[in-house]
Amino acid sequence: MIACEHIHKAYKKKTVLHDVNFSIHPGQRVGLLGRNGAGKSTLIKLVGGVEMPTSGRVVRQMSCSWPLGFGGGFQGSLTGYDNARFIARIYNRDYADLRAFVEDFSELGQQLRMPVKTYSSGMRARLAFALSLAIEFDCYLIDEVIMVGDQNFQRKSQAEFFEKRKERALLFASHGPEFIRQFCNRAIILHGGVATMYDNVDEALAVYDVL
Amino acid sequence: MSRLRSGLETQGKVIKALMLRELVTRFGRENIGFLWMMAEPMLFAGLVGLLWTFIKGPEEHGIGIVAFVVSGYIPLTFLRNTFSRCVSVFIANGSLMYHRQVKLIDLVFVRVLIEFIGTTMAWLFMGTLLSAVGLFPVPHDVGMALLGWGIYFLFVVSVAFIIAPLSEMSEIIEKLLPVTVYLAIPFSGTFNLASWLTPAARDVALWSPMVNAMEMIRYGIFGNAVRPYYSVTVPLIISAICLIVGLALCSRVRKTMVVE
């Protein structure tokens, strides 16, 4: 389980999250809905432990990925392989296994020998997905980017996330309703710094629609 | 207890991974890389030693001047390089905060450790080279020299833990740092021994952890040619205070840190 307890987050004087409370249990795929600037990315960073809440706390009782998105988590001047090696070391995984999976899943080929700063945002996302899938987390945090890449890569990501890893938990930020309807079994609406959890995705989308 | 142990194991892995990563980023894989770290302190110490030989003659207070300058200058380059590398270390490595097991203090510690290893290698290399041509003595008491060097390291680490978060809070630190380090040179024991000072000046100087450490290092190297004045507890207590302040500042910066 991952739980947010009375999370409050302010940058300088600007309050982004007021009093956010929710929990995610294994198997729950939670869509995170909110307008631009509602604090979706901030909330995902707090759940992932990238940034700290101003008050309140995040309890993690299952392993939880770093926020997967277009940026973050990589050292731009290092190559894809070097980044993979670093991640294998700090997450205590065998580099040879991880490397094989990343090569196969990301389909980045020779590009893995290039510095990550030369990657397009789609290529970065591929690398991030490949690495986090190789590490096998109980809960994945995804910021907007699940549907990057070409059709083939989209199908592959969907198969890995939604078919092979059905029992895992997911927190998935998006303002596009289609994917949330398709893949999530509950949803959170973030509005005015407060989070509301809906057990029914259609109901959440209906509420979100008129915000 | 077992949680503490697995926590320490994780931090050990993180520190090792960060060190390897830092070495690759800083020196690349294809040149002589790490050896460059030794070049700077050696050039500095060697050339300043040579300069002093011309200005002051080959000996001062009965100690070979090249050996004296080298023994002081190498720790000073460690201190100076470490402090300047700790400025903005968090901004430069913000993306590492995506991985929860990486702590801010790991980033600082790794930077200090790399400088420390590089400087120690420079020192060993330079000492061996100079003693081959008779300009550096065989150390009188290696244990004492190492103890002094260890205390020097401890003090530099503790202060680095303060400089890194302060540089995040205010840009003035970055501007003030070089001049502060320069002004601190008289209190670093680099160019003088405590026994050369007047008793009143000596009492003041011995509040400086670097002076105490340098006295131990110099006694360890030159033996009875110098008369050491030092305390082990003073530098340890001062370092411990700096460490507590530094860790508190780091955790404060972490709370408000914005990561892209």
Interface residues (C-beta under 8 A of the other chain):
Chain A: Y11 K45 G48 G49 V50 E51 M52 T54 W66 P67 G71 G72 G73 F74 Q75 G76 S77 L78 D82 F86 I87 R89 I90 Y91 N92
Chain B: T10 K13 V14 K16 A17 L20 R21 V24 T25 S95 L96 M97 Y98 H99 R100 Q101 V102 R254 K255 T256 M257 V258 V259 E260
